[in-house]
Amino acid sequence: MYTPLKTKVIFSLFLIFITSINSMIAQDVTTITAANSDISDNLDLEAVASIFGESKDLEDFEKRLNDPDTQLSNLDLNNDGEVDYLRIMETSEKNVHSISIQAVIGKDQYQEVAVIDVKKDSKGQTQVQVVGNVDMYGPNYYVTPHYHIVPVFFTFFWMAAYRPWYSPWYWGYHPPYFRPWRPYPPHVYRNNVHVHVNVNNSYNRTNVRINNNTTNINRRTNNAYFNNNPDKSFNKRNPGVNNRSELTRTREARIKDVKSNRDYKSTGRPVTKPGNKPATRPTQRPNTDPSARPSTRPTTKPATRPSTKPATRPTQQPSTRPSTRPSTRPTSRPPANTHNRSSYSRQTPSRSSPRRTRH
């Protein structure tokens, strides 16, 4: 009969057993994540370009950037535990409109994170390009979207009565729809933000900016974060990496290496890809060198074949054929003068044999 003490001991042993099994299983699971996070991970410029083409105007575009339901941004540059509000400031110069996206990080402190250039070319067509901030995304990081449906509000930029739009919001004064949320880990944000990218559009990377004459709005005053933290610029965060595009490629290559190592440990077989072929074949071929072949083959084949075939065939053929043919054929042939008589002679009937008579 179990006592309460025995029941507690058994239950505690059972918990220890379950915990040990879970720890063993957790050790076998390999989670593939980026080796480190970067500030540029917290705002996907393809998603920015996508919702820019779906907006009604710049005011609607700013609302979409700060919508707490979609949570398009994950930036928290002032480290207050809440996502920074992104405001829109526009300037125009001849046939180019530049839309600056700025994070509000403090009183009279703003950090420009990207600029959207909208340009009207000589053919009257509108071109759009999202330019990442140099300190955040590295130099020459440009995303050029091509919309499958040209946004209607693009025509507003070229009207004579159009006036640039400036956001009325600032630090401590936000629109009523904005409810700050806590930022996610960068790898979680990267996995979730792709649902906001319209796959019907194309997003090209290029090193050529469509608007080289436009300068950023108040570059010194709108770069507060990196002015206060010069050691956190892109080249300091990622030495030896050109820009965000190259950073993405190096991460993808690192993830492939982790996957290949995981598959090798789980199956014991190398991954069948061009990088593994030289590593597997040389380990098998040295066992079949020309120096190893004479040690095996001459001991089996030459030892059996010469011992059987020469022992049977040469002893039988010379003893039978020459002894029979010459002895029989010359004795059976008749002489030439008797051959004709025996073949053409007829036996004459004897006289005593009865003769046939005709009736």
Order of alpha helices (4+ residues) and beta strands (2+ residues): alpha-alpha-alpha-beta-beta-beta-beta-alpha-beta-alpha-beta-alpha-alpha-alpha-alpha-alpha-alpha
